[in-house]
Amino acid sequence: MAKPPSTEAAYRARLLSFRADPADDERAALYFEDGLLVVDAQGKVAAFGEHAQLRPTLDEATPVHEMGDKLIVPGFIDSHLHYPQTEMIASPASGLLPWLENWTFPAEGRFGNEAHAADVARFFVDQLLANGTTTALVYCSVHRESADALFAEADARNLRMVAGKVLMDRHCPPYLRDTAESGYRDSTALIERWHGHGRQMYALTPRFAPTSTEAQLEACRTIAREHPDIFIQSHVAENQDEVKWAAELFPNRRSYLDVYEHYELLRPRAVYGHCIHLDHEDRRRMAATRAIAAHCPTSNLFLGSGLFDFDAAAAARMPVTLATDVGGGTSFSMLQTMNEGHKVARMGGHHLSAMRMFYLATTGAARALDLDAFIGTLAPGSEADFIVLDPAATPLMARRSAQAEALEDLLFALAMLGDDRTVAASYSMGHCVHRR
């Protein structure tokens, strides 16, 4: 009797994953110059290691995709971006608050229209995958329809996505304003519909403290208590004017960050964008509560918000991830985000190695988000979300990469010179969802 065809697939290439933070362990990287990644029929990683050792263990019918000198890494995880801002990316302004008023709010006002939300959601997800991002923490607009559209698009492609409807009940245009009651009702309905549906996960999303009344923040506290496994996402201490404004609106709180802690919104899986203008106590509280700082270098530079302090974050043991912050950020590419992140760190006297940048965008993000049992790694049993990077994607990259004698040198070249052209393919649960 003929053997049934194999349902496994294998990929031969250079392989990189991580078992620890390179900042803490010089043996953190798991790297195979000639590696083999085996994916089972359920879209999980079955094996990961040296080609010479694993090839003899394969069923003779298992297809082996030969990828030469390309590099396979876990899919990138973007921990902070806004899909309703896709079409107004690269819009000029003198700073954060005028940028919100003149560009962001008008763009987000269109997302009550289901057809528009669905159209932008498709394009947005296309852009993520073209840039090697297989999981993202996404802000929708205040409209429930916007969240439904994004989740539906991600679900149709079987992506692990985290998103939420924005909550704003003051200091915003009337067409973007909800209430404490409607925000609670809509968020709860979206949680019930999408959180845990396939690979979708929900994030409670107050935009930032100045645009929520105390009643709405109390409603957020209630939702967070009722759903302890959901994510929380917001902004904090991005811009000096914003920090001053928050202090005027919440005079009884020790700091801007303390507003969120008062409403029990600092906890594991709580992600705060920017975290630039924090003090020592703020960083200590983030570390103690395991709340996460999403560092958004392209956005911080574009809007002139300030420079993230890597040394202070490291000293406090504060969890940190990398994020594009589209559309304040100017690129969907996590490689371009690494490029700017390295420069921001250098301006503060900190050397951010390429190894650590790749860790922060993959395994480090998954660990910070409590998702490392599922994504961010090539470990057996994990979901086979991975990307294929081409060091010869452009003539300059090919010439530069040919000079790389060590892994750090190769990764640094990818981070400094790479963009969407570097991403040869993106895979979700073992299925190719983008090919250049």
C-alpha positions, 0 to 999 in steps of 0.5 A: 500500500502506498504511503499517504502524502506527508502533511509536514513541510520543512524549510532549510535556511539560516535560522535564528531564535532566542532563549533569553535577552541578549542584554543578560545572556551572551548565549541568548541566540539560537542560531543555525548557519545551515538549519532546518525548520519543520512545520507540522500539519496543524501549523505548529513548529515540529522541530528546529535545529541543524539541517544535518541532524534533522534531515534524516528524521523527515518522512521521505515525502516531506517537502523541503524548501531550500532557501539558501542564505536567507534568514528565517526568524520569528514573525515580528511583533509590533506592540503599538500602532493605529490602523485608522491612521494608515492613510494620513501617515507622514502628515506634518505638524508642529507637535503631538497635540496639533497633529492629533487635532489637524490630521488624526481626528479627521481621519479617524472620523471616517471609520464609522463607515463599515465599507471604509473600515474594511477597505483600510483594514485590508490594506493595513494588514497587507502592509503588516505582512509585507513588512514581516509583522505577523502580530500587532497591538492595534488601536482602532477608532472610537467606532465599534465598526472599526474594530469589527473590520480589523478583527474580521480581516485578521481572522480571515487570514488566521493571524494572531492579532490584538486590537481594541476600540478606542475610548474617548469621552472628552477633549475630542471632536463630537463625532469621535466622542463616546460616553462611559456607558457606551464605551463600556457597552461596546468594549464588552460586546467586542470582548465577547465577540472577538477575544479568544475567537480563533487567534484574535485577542482584545485590548481595552483601549482608552486613547490616553488619560486626557481624553477620558473622564474619570467616569470612563476610567472607572468603567475601564477599571470595571472592564479590566476586573471583569476580564483579567486576561485581556490586554490594555493599551494606552499612551503615557508621557509621550510629549511634554505638553501632554504631560503638563496637560495630564497634570492639570486634569488630574491634580490629585495624582502623583504623575501621569502614569499614576492616573493609570495605576489609580484605575488599576490599569497597570498590570501584565499585558498592559502596554503603554506607548512612548514612556519618554518623560517618566521619572524613577518612581514611574519606571519602578512602578511599571517594573513592579506591575509588569506593565510594558513600555512600547518604544516608538522611535520613528514617531518620537523623532517625527513628532519631536517628542523626545528620546527614550531612555534605555539605560533608565529603563534597564536599571529599573528592569522595566519591560520594553518592546519596539513599535512603529506607531503608524501613523505618527511613526513613518514606516510599517517596517520593524527593520526601519524601526530598529534603525531609528531605535539604534540611533535614539539609543546612541543619542542617549549614550546607549549601544543597542545591539542588533541582536537585542533589537531582533530580540525585542521585536520577536521573543522579547515582545512575546515574553513581555506580552505573555504570548511566548507560549504561542509566538515570538519563537521557533521552539517546537510546539509554538505557532509557526509564525515566521518570516524569511529575510533576504540579505541580498534584497538590494544590490547594496545589502548584498554587497554589505552582507557579503562582508559580514563575518559574524551574526551580529554584523549580518543582523546590524546590516539588515536593521540599518539597510532593510525595509519591506524589500528585505522580507521575502515571505511571511508565514502564519501558522505555517501558511505563506501569507505574503511573498515578495 
